Amino acid sequence: MIAGLTLGLVVYMLGSISGAHVNPAVTIGLASIGKISWMEACYYVLSQLIGGFLAFLAGGVLLGGPLPVVADSTLLIAIAEALGAAILVLGVSSVVHGKAPHDAAGLTIGTALTLGAFAA
């Protein structure tokens, strides 16, 4: 729930500046339909991966140790991530293609992330 609210806020705050690219799946999707160049997509994805790694480290510091990783459920995690990403990309696509009102972009995309997380 917090992630969806945060993403919605990021879309409203940074959407007009950077397109609010915070997820590699979204960036690759936008590059595949020509909304951004593949070179821009590479820079965004690299930045997103670095940001994710820094967030992982910060989480470890805040929790007082390394974050737990459950190796025996890697396939289930991958499937859940793919499902969540698909729902998020669907929400972003609805905004990009004008199926959702532009003024509601943050609400649409944040809700899509929340639903994707719940589904996963």
Secondary structure, DSSP 8 states (H G I E B T S, - for coil): -HHHHHHHHHHHHHHHHH-----HHHHHHHHHTTSS-HHHHHHHHHHHHHHHHHHHHHHHHHHTS-----GGGHHHHHHHHHHHHHHHHHHHHHHHTTSS-GGGHHHHHHHHHHHHHHH-
